[in-house]
Amino acid sequence: MKLLKNKKYWILLLIILNMYFDNVLSQNQHFRQITVKNGLSNSYVNCLLQDRNGFIWIGTDDGLNRFDGYEIKVYRNNLDDKNSIT
């Protein structure tokens, strides 16, 4: 009971909680928008998936986009290339 009345205890607890929540809230800064300006093939996204290698696959009306965390590579159907995606 004496510990709960100690002002130093409460100040230390508040400092620790402040550092914890500051760290937790600052982790959200790692997210950013991926847009047509960044290289996305179309702004209408149909599906989204992250594979086991960490790539983000984004299906749009204008192709399949692979985001590696830095760049976007677009895969489109090419009627002249039988090996392109359908």
N, CA, C and O of each residue as an XYZ file, in Angstrom:
344
protein
N       0.817     -1.189      0.000
C       0.000      0.000      0.000
C       0.867      1.263      0.000
O       0.508      2.282     -0.588
N       2.010      1.168      0.670
C       2.905      2.313      0.737
C       3.462      2.632     -0.651
O       3.703      3.796     -0.972
N       3.668      1.591     -1.479
C       4.186      1.771     -2.829
C       3.215      2.587     -3.684
O       3.650      3.419     -4.481
N       1.923      2.364     -3.531
C       0.917      3.079     -4.314
C       0.854      4.567     -3.959
O       0.409      5.374     -4.775
N       1.282      4.931     -2.780
C       1.260      6.324     -2.360
C       2.558      7.052     -2.718
O       2.644      8.270     -2.562
N       3.551      6.330     -3.187
C       4.852      6.894     -3.508
C       4.790      7.617     -4.855
O       4.481      6.995     -5.872
N       5.074      8.903     -4.878
C       5.005      9.711     -6.104
C       6.069      9.281     -7.117
O       5.819      9.305     -8.322
N       7.232      8.896     -6.647
C       8.295      8.467     -7.556
C       7.873      7.225     -8.334
O       8.197      7.084     -9.513
N       7.159      6.336     -7.677
C       6.656      5.129     -8.328
C       5.728      5.495     -9.485
O       5.857      4.941    -10.576
N       4.807      6.408     -9.264
C       3.837      6.808    -10.287
C       4.512      7.542    -11.436
O       4.146      7.349    -12.595
N       5.481      8.371    -11.129
C       6.203      9.089    -12.177
C       6.973      8.107    -13.059
O       6.947      8.218    -14.285
N       7.649      7.158    -12.443
C       8.387      6.143    -13.190
C       7.441      5.308    -14.051
O       7.747      5.011    -15.206
N       6.305      4.934    -13.495
C       5.320      4.153    -14.241
C       4.810      4.938    -15.455
O       4.675      4.379    -16.543
N       4.530      6.219    -15.269
C       4.063      7.044    -16.380
C       5.129      7.194    -17.470
O       4.807      7.185    -18.658
N       6.377      7.330    -17.074
C       7.464      7.431    -18.053
C       7.578      6.146    -18.867
O       7.723      6.194    -20.088
N       7.512      5.009    -18.198
C       7.609      3.714    -18.884
C       6.429      3.523    -19.836
O       6.619      3.099    -20.976
N       5.223      3.830    -19.385
C       4.042      3.695    -20.247
C       4.128      4.642    -21.441
O       3.759      4.269    -22.555
N       4.608      5.851    -21.219
C       4.749      6.808    -22.313
C       5.733      6.296    -23.363
O       5.469      6.402    -24.561
N       6.865      5.743    -22.925
C       7.845      5.205    -23.864
C       7.267      4.011    -24.628
O       7.502      3.869    -25.828
N       6.511      3.153    -23.933
C       5.913      1.983    -24.577
C       4.919      2.410    -25.663
O       5.015      1.952    -26.802
N       3.977      3.274    -25.324
C       2.956      3.676    -26.286
C       3.538      4.526    -27.407
O       3.050      4.471    -28.536
N       4.555      5.297    -27.120
C       5.216      6.074    -28.164
C       5.851      5.143    -29.183
O       5.787      5.402    -30.385
N       6.458      4.071    -28.718
C       7.079      3.085    -29.600
C       6.025      2.341    -30.410
O       6.204      2.142    -31.612
N       4.944      1.931    -29.785
C       3.881      1.191    -30.469
C       3.227      2.063    -31.540
O       3.016      1.605    -32.663
N       2.911      3.287    -31.214
C       2.235      4.166    -32.164
C       3.140      4.585    -33.311
O       2.651      4.824    -34.415
N       4.422      4.678    -33.084
C       5.338      5.108    -34.146
C       5.550      4.018    -35.187
O       6.027      4.316    -36.282
N       5.213      2.771    -34.887
C       5.385      1.687    -35.847
C       4.449      1.824    -37.036
O       4.725      1.251    -38.090
N       3.358      2.559    -36.908
C       2.421      2.738    -38.007
C       2.990      3.616    -39.110
O       2.375      3.722    -40.171
N       4.110      4.232    -38.908
C       4.699      5.101    -39.911
C       5.323      4.325    -41.059
O       5.774      4.938    -42.027
N       5.366      3.014    -40.989
C       5.970      2.198    -42.035
C       5.021      1.971    -43.212
O       5.446      1.457    -44.247
N       3.763      2.337    -43.079
C       2.796      2.131    -44.136
C       2.775      3.327    -45.071
O       2.962      4.467    -44.646
N       2.547      3.060    -46.332
C       2.402      4.134    -47.300
C       1.420      3.694    -48.373
O       1.162      2.503    -48.545
N       0.883      4.656    -49.082
C      -0.062      4.350    -50.138
C       0.671      3.950    -51.409
O       1.720      4.498    -51.746
N       0.092      2.985    -52.100
C       0.590      2.602    -53.417
C      -0.457      3.084    -54.405
O      -1.618      2.679    -54.338
N      -0.043      3.953    -55.326
C      -0.983      4.564    -56.261
C      -0.459      4.447    -57.691
O       0.633      3.932    -57.933
N      -1.256      4.930    -58.615
C      -0.849      4.978    -60.018
C       0.400      5.845    -60.165
O       1.245      5.573    -61.017
N       0.520      6.875    -59.348
C       1.710      7.738    -59.387
C       2.976      6.974    -59.015
O       4.066      7.318    -59.469
N       2.832      5.918    -58.173
C       3.982      5.100    -57.769
C       4.268      3.973    -58.759
O       5.275      3.278    -58.623
N       3.382      3.776    -59.772
C       3.602      2.715    -60.748
C       2.527      1.661    -60.790
O       2.610      0.744    -61.607
N       1.513      1.753    -59.939
C       0.405      0.806    -59.980
C      -0.297      0.931    -61.322
O      -0.513      2.044    -61.801
N      -0.660     -0.197    -61.941
C      -1.197     -0.155    -63.300
C      -2.588      0.458    -63.393
O      -2.955      0.985    -64.444
N      -3.363      0.402    -62.326
C      -4.718      0.937    -62.336
C      -5.128      1.212    -60.899
O      -4.674      0.528    -59.982
N      -5.976      2.198    -60.697
C      -6.376      2.551    -59.328
C      -7.507      1.678    -58.797
O      -7.830      1.753    -57.611
N      -8.120      0.846    -59.650
C      -9.190     -0.051    -59.199
C      -8.587     -1.410    -58.871
O      -8.184     -2.147    -59.770
N      -8.523     -1.742    -57.585
C      -7.913     -2.990    -57.132
C      -8.991     -4.038    -56.916
O      -9.958     -3.813    -56.188
N      -8.811     -5.197    -57.565
C      -9.749     -6.310    -57.441
C      -9.363     -7.275    -56.326
O     -10.231     -7.806    -55.633
N      -8.077     -7.500    -56.154
C      -7.630     -8.454    -55.141
C      -6.220     -8.088    -54.680
O      -5.482     -7.363    -55.348
N      -5.879     -8.627    -53.499
C      -4.604     -8.308    -52.866
C      -4.142     -9.542    -52.105
O      -4.934    -10.188    -51.419
N      -2.848     -9.870    -52.228
C      -2.317    -11.056    -51.564
C      -0.847    -10.834    -51.252
O      -0.124    -10.216    -52.033
N      -0.409    -11.340    -50.106
C       1.026    -11.352    -49.807
C       1.486    -12.797    -49.829
O       0.925    -13.636    -49.125
N       2.505    -13.100    -50.633
C       2.992    -14.474    -50.719
C       4.026    -14.770    -49.637
O       4.392    -13.884    -48.865
N       4.489    -15.995    -49.580
C       5.414    -16.409    -48.514
C       6.781    -15.759    -48.629
O       7.556    -15.786    -47.673
N       7.096    -15.167    -49.797
C       8.362    -14.457    -49.989
C       8.262    -12.988    -49.618
O       9.261    -12.269    -49.657
N       7.054    -12.530    -49.253
C       6.867    -11.153    -48.837
C       6.385    -10.220    -49.929
O       6.105     -9.050    -49.668
N       6.285    -10.730    -51.164
C       5.781     -9.894    -52.251
C       4.299     -9.625    -52.046
O       3.555    -10.504    -51.610
N       3.872     -8.402    -52.362
C       2.462     -8.047    -52.352
C       1.998     -8.101    -53.801
O       2.538     -7.404    -54.660
N       0.991     -8.935    -54.070
C       0.422     -9.065    -55.408
C      -0.900     -8.316    -55.428
O      -1.769     -8.534    -54.583
N      -1.037     -7.419    -56.418
C      -2.208     -6.555    -56.512
C      -2.836     -6.768    -57.883
O      -2.230     -6.461    -58.909
N      -4.056     -7.296    -57.888
C      -4.772     -7.499    -59.149
C      -5.629     -6.286    -59.457
O      -6.466     -5.888    -58.647
N      -5.420     -5.694    -60.631
C      -6.196     -4.523    -61.046
C      -6.881     -4.824    -62.378
O      -6.692     -5.895    -62.955
N      -7.677     -3.868    -62.858
C      -8.320     -4.010    -64.158
C      -7.323     -3.925    -65.309
O      -7.675     -4.225    -66.450
N      -6.090     -3.522    -65.028
C      -5.090     -3.355    -66.081
C      -3.855     -4.203    -65.824
O      -2.755     -3.811    -66.211
N      -4.009     -5.349    -65.185
C      -2.881     -6.243    -65.016
C      -2.622     -6.651    -63.579
O      -3.287     -6.197    -62.648
N      -1.638     -7.516    -63.430
C      -1.206     -8.015    -62.133
C       0.053     -7.259    -61.739
O       1.001     -7.175    -62.519
N       0.064     -6.709    -60.527
C       1.175     -5.896    -60.050
C       1.863     -6.615    -58.896
O       1.205     -7.133    -57.995
N       3.197     -6.641    -58.933
C       3.972     -7.223    -57.829
C       4.767     -6.111    -57.156
O       5.569     -5.431    -57.795
N       4.534     -5.937    -55.864
C       5.233     -4.914    -55.083
C       6.198     -5.614    -54.143
O       5.796     -6.475    -53.361
N       7.484     -5.243    -54.220
C       8.510     -5.882    -53.398
C       8.915     -5.050    -52.185
O       9.869     -5.385    -51.483
N       8.183     -3.962    -51.942
C       8.513     -3.065    -50.850
C       9.197     -1.801    -51.339
O       9.284     -0.808    -50.617
N       9.686     -1.849    -52.583
C      10.384     -0.705    -53.168
C       9.805     -0.322    -54.530
O       9.550      0.849    -54.809
N       9.605     -1.335    -55.366
C       9.164     -1.085    -56.738
C       7.947     -1.938    -57.069
O       7.654     -2.936    -56.410
N       7.246     -1.504    -58.119
C       6.100     -2.253    -58.628
C       6.444     -2.763    -60.019
O       6.875     -2.000    -60.884
N       6.249     -4.058    -60.225
C       6.418     -4.636    -61.557
C       5.033     -5.043    -62.028
O       4.285     -5.689    -61.295
N       4.690     -4.659    -63.268
C       3.359     -4.919    -63.811
C       3.447     -6.055    -64.819
O       4.305     -6.051    -65.702
N       2.547     -7.035    -64.680
C       2.422     -8.139    -65.623
C       1.086     -7.981    -66.340
O       0.034     -7.908    -65.705
N       1.140     -7.930    -67.677
C      -0.069     -7.770    -68.491
C      -0.133     -8.876    -69.531
O       0.876     -9.492    -69.874
N      -1.324     -9.108    -70.017
C      -1.515    -10.049    -71.108
C      -1.009     -9.413    -72.404
O      -1.333     -8.271    -72.729
N      -0.215    -10.182    -73.125
C       0.284     -9.755    -74.427
C      -0.165    -10.804    -75.435
O       0.299    -11.943    -75.402
N      -1.062    -10.419    -76.323
C      -1.619    -11.374    -77.291
C      -0.559    -11.946    -78.219
O      -0.732    -13.047    -78.742
N       0.539    -11.221    -78.434
C       1.616    -11.701    -79.302
C       2.575    -12.654    -78.585
O       3.414    -13.284    -79.228
N       2.457    -12.761    -77.271
C       3.358    -13.608    -76.473
C       2.536    -14.700    -75.794
O       1.755    -14.416    -74.886
N       2.711    -15.949    -76.231
C       1.924    -17.049    -75.659
C       2.320    -17.358    -74.212
O       1.599    -18.071    -73.515
N       3.468    -16.824    -73.753
C       3.916    -17.066    -72.374
C       3.494    -15.981    -71.405
O       3.799    -16.065    -70.216
N       2.790    -14.949    -71.897
C       2.345    -13.881    -70.981
C       1.145    -14.365    -70.182
O       0.517    -15.367    -70.527
N       0.835    -13.647    -69.114
C      -0.303    -14.047    -68.273
C      -1.618    -13.826    -69.023
O      -1.712    -12.982    -69.915
N      -2.604    -14.591    -68.644
C      -3.912    -14.472    -69.323
C      -4.771    -13.437    -68.655
O      -5.901    -13.202    -69.085
